[in-house]
């Protein structure tokens, strides 16, 4: 199978490329605009593979995208603006990339008659979940410009199935972590700050809960949905690791052998969702199971950032 991966130079997309190469014989074309969160150093370990090809391009550019997509058996659409804080400060890029860009991807896949398309969503579209777990049929209640633009992109993707019969499925995953995650996100930010002897900024009272999943477990779920998911359906992917941010911070402090003095509480994020949790019965019925506990995956991830300053230090310095 020949797979086009949009946003494949970003965090989850690049890990998906690595997962595909490690677990299948498939070929991959990465299509990426190389914005601040996507860079070729993230794919350095696969760029000599005969099964890998890179095309620089923006998903909002129909001509370039169509040329890159032609001849593929599947599209896995990761490309998105994805940082909540940035969406609060400047929402325009989020609406343009996530909504308009997704429309271009789906329309191009329709015209080229791509046999399989997976659109990568987020559990944040369900909004704050006070109790229980969100099912795929639950109402969407996004509460930030980021999650609202992702909810819009989900609906755009699904509309192409209902209107045109495009064979698209949607996944909605919980918070990912692992290697090659841009250091503005929580776990790499906390880890790299501590490695540099700097404090951890913790929002509000630190009791906001997230379900943390290692990126490889997410990628395995995405590929399973690509191969076996029903067209026009949505599949939640989560690890059942719902953890208050304060507890997560304590785990990272312990792994790096530092104490409470390295935690600085900061003003809470505007509209900060209190808790996320998803029901994973549908993807579990396909045979998906998480392979890592939170503690072992977190230990592996912290070790990766300790051992790979070459990758994150230039990015962090450029963004400071």
N, C-alpha and C positions, 0 to 999 in steps of 0.2 A: 504494500500500500504506500502511496505517495501522499504525505500529509503536509499541508500548508499551515504553519503556526504563526498567527499574527501576534505581535508583541513577544516574540520568542527570545529577544535579548533582555527581557525583564526578568524579575525574580521567579515567578511561578512558571512562566513560559520556558525559560532556559532550563529549569529543573525538569519540566516535562520532556524537553528534547533529550536530555540525558537519560531520563527514564525510558523513553522509546528506544534509544540506542542500546540500553542495557537489557531490555526485556523483549524486543521484537527484532524483526529483520526489515522494518519499514524504513523508507527514506523520508527526510524532512527538509522542507524549505522554510527558513525563518524569514518572515517579513516584518521589518521593524523600522520605525522612524528615527531610532536612536536619540530620543529625548533624554532629559537628565537621568531618568530612572532606567534607561536601557542602554547598555554599552557592550561593545564586542569583547571586553575582557571577561564578561560573564560567560561567554561561549568559547573561551580560549582552549579549553580541554577537549573540544569536539571539532574544532575548525579544520582539522586535517582528515576528518572522516570522509570516505568516498560517498557516504549516504547523506551528507550534509551540504546544503547550499544556502547562501545568505543573499537576500535582496533588500536594499535600503528603500523604504517607501512608507508613506503615510496612508492609513486606512481611509482617510478622507479624500484621497486622490483616486478616482475611479479608473483612470487609464493605466496608471502604474500597477494598481492592485489587480486589474483584470489580466494584465500581461503576466504577472507573477503567479496568479491562481490557476491559469489555464493548464490543463493536463493533470491536475491533482485528483486523487480519489476521495480526499476528505479535507475539511478545514476545521481547525480548532482555534477559536477566536478568543485569545487572551487580551489583546491590545486594549488598554483603557487607562484613563487617569484614575488614580486609586487612593490618594491620600486625603483623608477627611479634612484635616487642618487647611491644606492648600485649597480645597473646594470652598471652604468658608471664606477664605481671603480673596479668592478669584474663581468664581464658578463657571465663567464662560467657556474655558477650555474643557471642562468636564462635560458640559452639555454638548459641545461640538464633537469631541472625540467619542464620547460614550453613546450618544444618541445618533447624531448624523453619521459618524464613522461606522457604527454598527449597521445602520441602514445601507450604507455603501457595500459593506461586506456581504450582507444578506442578498441584496439585489444582484451583486456580481455573481454570487454562488448560484442564484436562481437562473441567471442568463447562461451561465456555463454548465448548468445542470450537474452540479457537484453532488455525488451520491450520498455524502454524509457531512453534516455540519454540527459542531458542538459550540454553543455560546457559553462562555464562562461568566457566571453571575456571582453574587455575594449574598450571604445571609442577612446583611444589613438592610436589605429591602423590606424585611418584615418589621423593622423598627424594634423598639425595646420590648423584650418579652419578660413580663413580670413573673410569670409562672408557667410551667409546662414547657413544651417544645413546639416550634413552628412546623406545620405541615405545608407541603407544596401548594395546597389549595387555600391556605390562609390568605386573608386580605393583605395587600402591601401597604405599609405605613412608614415609608422612608422619612428620616428626620434630619438629613443633611443634604446639601447640594450634591455631594458624591453619591449617596445611596439613592437619591431621587433620580439622578441621571442613569444609574445602573438599573433601577426599576424600569425606567423608560426603555432602556436597551433590551431588557428581557422581553418586554411587550412587543417591541419592534421585531425582534427575532421570531417570536412565536407567531406574529401576524403573517409572516412569510410562509409559515407552515399552513395556517388556516386559509389564507387567500390563494397561495400559489402551489401548495403542496410541497414546499421545500422540506427536505428531510432533516430538520433541525431539532436538536434537543438542547435543554438548558440545564446547567448545574449551578447550584448555589452552595458555596462552601463557607465554613467558619474561618476564623483567623489562622492564616498560614504562618509558619516560621521554618527556618532552615538556612542552608548556605546560600550566598549570593543575594540576600535580601537587602535592598537599599537602606542605608543606615539612618533614615529618618523614621522608620517603623519601630515599634516598641522594643521588641527583643534585641535586634541588632543595635538600636540606640542605647539601651541600657547596658548591653554587654560591652560595646566599644567605649562608651563613656567610662565605665569602670576600668577597662584595660588602660585607658589614658589617665586614670586617677581623678576623673571628674565625677561629680554627683549625678544621680539619676533624677530626672524630673518626673514626679508622679502627680497625675491629675486629681484634683478634688480630695475626697477622703480615701481614695485608693481601693474602693470596694466595688467598682464596676467589674462585672464578670464577663469573661470571654471564653469560648470553647477553642482551645489551641490544638491545631493539627499539624503534624510534620508535613512539609510540602511533598515528600515522596508518596505518602499515603493519599494525599489529595490527587496527585498525578495518576496513581493507579486507578483511582475512582473515575477520573476523567476518561481514561483510555477504555475502561470497562463500559462506560456509558456510550462512548464512541462506537464500540463494537456491538453492544447488546441493548442499548437504550432504545425505548420506543419513540419514534418520531413524534414531535409535538408535545412531548412530556417534559416535566421538570424533575430533577433529582437533587435532593439535599445531600450534602456530604459533610459529616462532622465526626469528631473523635470522642465525644462524651467527656471532655476534659474541662468542664466549666470551672473556671478558677478566678477568684478575685485578683485584680492587678497587684494588690499588696502582697498576696501569697506568691504570685509569680516573681515579684521583685525579691522576696526573701529567698526563693530558690536560686536565683541568679547570684545574689550576694553570697550565699553559702558556697556555690560552685567556684566563685572567685576569691573566697576567703577574706571578704571585707564585711564591715558592719553597718549598723543602722545610720551611722553618721554620714553615709554616702547617699542618703535619700533626702531629696528636697521636695516638699509638697508645693505644687503650683496651682494657680487658679484653674478651675475646671474648664474643659472645652465647652463652647456654646452648644446647647442641644445634645449633650453627651448621653448616648443610650446607656441604660443601666445594665442590661443583661441581654445576651444572645444565646439561643439554644435551638437546635433544629432536630426534627424527627427524621431518622435515617432509614426507616423501614423499607422505602422503595429501592434505594441503592443496595441495601443489605440483601434484598430479595434477588438481586442480580448476582450475588456472591461476594460483594465487597466486604472486607474486614480491615480495620486498622492494624498495622503491624508493629507500632511502637507505643509504649507508654509515654506520658508526658515527661516523666523524670528522665528516662533514658534518651529521649529525643532532645530534650533541653541540654543535657550534658554533652551530647554529640555536637549540638549547634554552638554552644559556648566554646567548645574546643576548636571548632572550625574557625571561628572569628579570632581566637587567640593565635591560631597557626597561619592565618591568611591576611595579615595586615597589608600585604602588597595589593590586595583587591579593594578593601574598604577604606584605607587611609586616604588615598587620593580623592575618592568620592566625598568623604566627609570634610576634607580640607577645602574642596571646591565649593561645598555648600555652606561653609561657615562664614 
